[in-house]
Amino acid sequence: MKWEKCIFETLDSTNKMAKTQEVGAVVIAKSQTDGCGRYGHAWISPMGNLYMSVVMKMYGINTPLMTFVIAVSIVEALTKIGIFTTIKWPNDILLNDKKVAGILLECADDKLIVGIGVNVVSHPTENLPYPATDLNGQVSPEKLSDLILETFDKYIGIFETQGFEPIYCKMKSYLKGIGHSVVVRLPNQQLNGIFKDFSQSGALILQLPDKTEREITAGSVFFI
Ligand code: BTN
């Protein structure tokens, strides 16, 4: 894909701006005043970190799988510069078990907006549901955005020609916590259980205390 980068000093949210752009646009801001995280959380966005939104086409019923395509791409982009990360299902990137990057997928008309936030030089320290960290400035946001887009291109190509299977295998190898006790927070329910597996359709298979299994397709995972 020939990506068209638009770089702003500051925006409310790159995802919001991306919704007004065409497929192929990549909106980057050096800071955001109203960055959005998953579940309506704020994404604190001071200067120095990476805030990027990629405008893509939709992939029909496979569109939600794009979250794994980008998660795998971020892990591999960081690996290229010697930073080894893991993935907390569905799409948090962890460095030393702490969140270093997040992904927010949104739909706008017939477009998919892939919002990526990476803590490059700083991370929030207050009011967090999980521990966070940053890359300690080991790479610039500019270089990191190029690395991510390059790797993303590779995996979009794989996804389009070979389907989800190769991405599924990569994802499974990067996933943290299979076999561990977890709490899964759903919009109006909290479930305790064991993270049994990651399914071929991208779901988290949770074994409940009564040994039945439940397929979770969206939710926040906490390791206990
Ligand atoms: C999460 O909650 O983990 C997702 C965070 C996504 C943050 C990024 S920063 C760039 C893009 N613009 C936004 O407003 N949010 C995403």
Boltz pocket constraint, residues with backbone or C-beta under 6 A from the ligand:
constraints:
  - pocket:
      binder: B
      contacts: [[A, 12], [A, 13], [A, 14], [A, 15], [A, 16], [A, 32], [A, 34], [A, 35], [A, 36], [A, 37], [A, 38], [A, 39], [A, 41], [A, 43], [A, 50], [A, 51], [A, 52], [A, 53], [A, 91], [A, 92], [A, 101], [A, 102], [A, 103], [A, 104], [A, 115], [A, 116], [A, 117], [A, 118]]
      max_distance: 6.0
